[in-house]
Amino acid sequence: MFRNIKWIFLKEVRVFFGTYLAPLVLGGTAFLNSLFVLILNFNSGTNYTETTIITFISFMSTMLIAMLIVAMGSITEEKNRGTLEFLFTAPISDLEIVVGKFLFGTFVCAIISVAVDGLFPLFLYFFWKAPLYIVASGTIGVFLLGVFTFAVGLFGSSLGKNQMISLLISIAILLTLWVIGYFSHLFDAATRSVLFHLHIFTHFISFSKGVLPLSSTVFFISGTIFFLYLTVKVLESRRWRG
């Protein structure tokens, strides 16, 4: 099992770094982060609390974009190239395919969180004197959000016929979770509590304030597992349909 997962993971890594995707995603993320930080953060009169929150909200935006781009063709391109049928006929389970691709997404997310985004929290620490625990918690929040987003994108890629449709499905899922949480105050108390818990931004913003909330951590991890499970089921149904 682990050998098949490793093979899928390494295949995804070779494709990623062997095409335009790596410079597009990593370079684009670094450029957008630099742009956001220069425009929004480094102005007179801003304290480290405001600067930290704005910085990690910027990271949230670029991480969402980056992981959706990485995930949108993960399974769709396998279909279009005909290699998905090869994987179905090979002694590789649907779970192994999904786990291998997810580990690749986690790998890219870690690179962005540590190597690409990691430079900017250092500015927060040395220039704005932001406490290290806030820098660390914000980075963890960005990573968890990125992993969750990739799981959503992987599910969207399993449903879409091409990359654009996969991207739109993924965006629709994320926007739905965002909107129903934002308008949760319009419902009764019981429903409001459930819908508010689905609000992605509310879960993420706590990390940028130096908190590691258990409920938010569980939300991102359980949501990731849920969408990976749905992806496995979609692949299983496709395998049985032939």
Helices and strands as residue ranges (DSSP letters): H 2-17, H 21-22, I 23-27, H 28-36, I 37-41, H 48-72, H 76-81, H 83-89, H 94-110, I 111-116, H 119-126, H 132-159, H 163-182, G 184-186, H 189-197, H 200-207, H 214-241
